[in-house]
Amino acid sequence: MRHACTVAPTMAQVRPGQRESVVVANPGRQYSYETALAAQEGGLLRAFATGVYLGGDDLPARAVRAAMRLPGGSRALRRATTRIAARLDPERVVSYPLLPILARAARRLSWGHEAERWALRRCDARIACWLTRQAQPPAIVNGFELGALATFRAAKELGAITVLDVPAAHEYAAAAQGEDPREDPYTPRVLAERELADYLVAPSSFVLDCLADNGVPEERLVKIPYGSEPPAEVAPRDSGDIFRALFVGTIGRRKGVDVLLEAWRKLALPRSELVVVGGATPSNAALLQDRPASCRWVGIVTRRELPDLFRQCDVFVFPTRAEGSALVVYQAMGEGRVVVTTPAAGSVVTDGADGLLIPVDDPDALAEQLLRLYEQPELRRELGARARETILTRYTWAHYRTRVRALYAAILEGRDPALAAREAVQ
């Protein structure tokens, strides 16, 4: 199979080596920088193929960084700074920046998420083209859901082992929004990528269950939770004597915003505030039109602004109906805040030990736990401290990279990668 190569990559000379046997290929996801860094730390990274790599020194990266420094620079550009991974060797980065930049511009012209998905598909095709031109095929190609189909087809032709990162429970998420996944236009691509993957890496048992329920054999599944980079010290709460609950996520039913608002209305707690952070489409924004006076909608904030919001809250609440494993929950726990969420969050919360779990679609249970935390400040502090300890001891990004390195080593050595990843952090 041949792939059209009409867009040249921005790339430094990628240096082959005897141990450099892993290509991490991802057009878009932020945490893939950590995946590539894991391979690099293990001496295994052949190349990290991506869209815009803002850590590089090529013209598009310099132009975007310069734009971010201008007065009035967009929030989207400021959020993009989270993609910079200074420790990655820029000589091992292959980037196709034009496509994502065009897609971001198109989205600002109200062409919606389809523009970004188009960029993912085109960037995937370019990475596949680059892969077929390598003189020494990699042993492992690690791709990411919705951006790996062409890359995996090329990898299979080269005899590489394919590892698919699956960040979300696709079928469960569709059901949570009242949709039939068979009618989702992205389902054929999702299923085709799964079929081409030798191993599928999921961040949570929730995603593993979704994959198993939809026909993926257990022997191809590997669980590797995500991570967080908690601050060296937890900042003291500075919100005075007001009880403050915080939600961060895209506004909509899938995230359980309707459940949260119903619970908050029932409580009507004196001297309390619910802070809702996240963007919304016009239809989903309707969920917040009749919100109580004690609910404040902040809108979209940058990741740099989130720590201040955590410092001002007593509890992080996330009553989602379907997630892969929301990074913001790891961050809240790392900040020492007690989390109230559902099993569908795919979180690392252990109910009653370092956080609280409630059933999906149960505003009464959510209201009960919020009232409990409202009335028991010491319980809030105790669970928050335990949550932080959970992250520090098992779920930092360093732990994530350790598990990914164990995965690659086990594959290359013919061992069980699921067992290796599970035993990598004790």
Secondary structure, DSSP 8 states (H G I E B T S, - for coil): ------S--EE------SS--EEEEESS-TTHHHHHHHHHHTT-EEEEEES--TTS-SHHHHHHHHHHTSTT--HHHHHGGGG--TTS-GGGEEE--HHHHHHHHHIIIII-HHHHHHHHHHHHHHHHHHHHT-SS--SEEEEETTS-HHHHHHHHHHT-EEEEE--S-HHHHHHHTT--GGG-TTHHHHHHHHHH-SEEEESSHHHHHHHHHTT--GGGEEE----B---SS-----STT-EEEEEES-SSTTTTHHHHHHHHHHH--TTEEEEEE----HHHHGGGTT--TTEEEEE---TTTHHHHHHT-SEEEE--S--S--HHHHHHHHTT-EEEE-GGG-----BTTTBEE--TT-HHHHHHHHHHHHH-HHHHHHHHHHHHHHHHHH-BHHHHHHHHHHHHHHHHHTS-HHHHHHHS--
